[in-house]
Amino acid sequence: MSDDLRADVAGAMRELGHEFVARDLDAEALAQLREHLHAMNELLTRAPRRVRELPDSLDGFKMAVPAEGRHERRQLFADSIVSGSTNPMGLGASLWREGDTAFMEVTLGRAFEGAPGRSHGGVVAALIDETMGLVLAVHDLLAFTGQLNITYLAPTPLHTPLVASARLDRRDGRKLHLVASVLAGETEVASASALFVAVDPERFLAHLRKAT
């Protein structure tokens, strides 16, 4: 219940951000909002700090692979900036897979605007990178982004469902070559290729433990 409630609160905060960007508030409304937000911030800072615990084993570190086909909303990590349901600054994307192809869908609001009426290119890049991250989960791999090449084919609209898809194109030892595409309806707005470098999960987890 607490996780669901946290996700609901994060969603309300995301919506607040979009509405703030979309509205022209007068000085009185801004002053009222500032007062409420300062009070909310004091409430937050009085709460204990969250600590992201490292898992005891590699099984606890692996990303959850969604079932085949589209189901209820899923995420890679709860606090992910792209698909995390509890990140108030995130995109709120949902994900699924079809075979070895990973998919993410999101409708971007005004807070992610770049040029007037268009989504920011960096936000589209984040969506692509996260979708490629889901490909790694599908193949039970741990890797980092080495290079991401994006071709923007058309303006990416706001307030329109965007569907990103990605798959592993080929593998050369530790080098993983992935390809991706983003559609707005029937229009391909971006395509991408990337080089990911696979890492040893045991060594990676040991390094994280040493760093903390």
N, C-alpha and C positions, 0 to 999 in steps of 0.2 A: 504493500500500500504506500509506503514512504517513497519508493522509487517512482510509482505512478504519480504521486502528488508532486514530487520534485520535477518530473517531466512536465506536468501541467503548469507549474509555476514558471519554468523556463520558457514554455511556449507563450505564456502571457507576456513575459518580458521581451521575447522576440517580437511579438505583435506590437508592443509599446514602441519599440525602436522603429518599426516600419511606419507606424502612425505618426510618430514624431517627425520623421523625415517628410512625410506626405502632407502634413498640415501646416498652415500659416497661423501660428499662435500669436495673440497680442501680448503686451507686457504683463497684464494682470494674470492671464492664463499661464504664462511662463513662470511667473513668481509663485503661483499656487503649485505648479508642478514641481518646481525646485524645492519647495518646502516639503512636499510629500516624499520626494526622492531622497532628500537628506535624512528624513525620518526612517525610510526604508533602509538606507545605507547604514545608519546606526544600529538598526536591528540586525543586519547581516554581520557587522563587525563584532557584535557581542557574542555571536555563535562561535563554537570551537572550530578551529581550522581543519579542513578535510585533508587527510593524508592518503595519497594513492599508493596502496599497498602493493608490493611486488608479490607475485604468486610464488607458492612453495615449489612448484614443479613447472615443467614446460607445458603440460596439459592445461594448466591454469593461465598460461600466457598466450595461448593460441587464440586467434580470432574465431568467433563463432561463424560457421558456414551455414547460410540459410538453406532451407529445403528447396527442392526444385520448384520453379514457377513462382508466381506472385501470391503472397499470403499477407498476413498482418504486417504492420510496420516493423522493420528490423533495423539494426544498427551494428556497426563494427565495435565501437566503444561508446559508452553512454555520454562521455564528455567530448566526443569528436566534434571539431568545428564544422564538419560537413554533415555527418549523419547522426550525430549524438542527440538524443532526445532531451538531455538535461543541460545542454549548453545554450544559454540564452542569447549568445552572440552567433550561434551556428546557422546553417542553412536549413536544417530540419529535413534532409533528404531521406527517402526510404530506399531500400535495396532488395534485390532478389537475384537469382541466377537461373539460367536456362542452359543445362549442360555445363560446359566449361566457360560460358560467357557470363560475365557479371553485368548487372544493370543497376543504375540509380536514377531515381526520379525526384525532381524538385520543382517547385514554382517559386521563383524569386520575387521578393517584394521590393519596395522603394529603397530600403536601406542598402541594397546591393546594386544600386544604379551607378553606371559609369557615365557614358554620354546620355543626354536626355532621352528617357524612354527605353534605354537599353541596359542590359546587364553588364557589369564590370568584367572585363576580360580576365582579371585575376581570379574572380570568383568562379568563372567557368573553368579556369585551370585547376582550381582546388577541387571542383567536382570531378574532373577527369582523373586527377591524381588519386582521389579517394576510391573511385571506381576501379582503378588499376590495383589499388590495395586489396580490394575484395577478390580480384583475380588470384592474388597470392594466397588468400585464405582458401579459395577453391582448390588450389594445387598443394595446400599444406606447406607453403614456403614462407620463409622470413627473409625479407630483402628491403633495401632502401633505394630511393629514387636517385639514380645517378645523372640522368639527363631526361628532360621532358621537352619535346618539340610539338608545338601546337600551330595549326593553320586555322585561322578564323575565316570561315567561308561566307558568313552572312551575319548581320547584326543579331545578337541574341536578345530576344524580347523579355520584358518583365511580365509578370502576371500570366504567364503561359507555361503549362507543364513542359519541362525539359527532361529528356530521357538520354542518359549517357550509357554507353555500352563499351565493354573492354574485354580483351582476350589475350592470352599468351600466343604470340606469333611463332616464336622459336626460342630455343635455349642453346647457349654455347657455354658449357661449363657453368660458372657462377653468373654469367651474363644472361639476363632474361630480357627478351625483346617483346614489348607489348604494343598493341595498337588499340585505338579507341575512337569513338564517334559520339557526337552530341546532336540530337534531333529536337527541333521545336515543331511538333506536328510532323508533317512530311518533309520539312526543310532541314537539311544538314547544316548546322551553323558552325560546327568545328570538327576537325579531325586531329588526331595526335598519334605520335609514336614515342616510345620511351625506352630507356635502358635502365633496368633495375639490377642491382647486384645482390645476389643471395649471400646470407651470412649464416654462420654456424649458430643455431639457437642456444646451445649450451654456453658458448663463449659470450654471446650477446647478453644473456641473462646474468652471467657472472660479472660482466662489466657493469651492468646496471646496479647490481648489489654492491659492488665496490664503490661506485659513485655516490651511493646514498649512505 
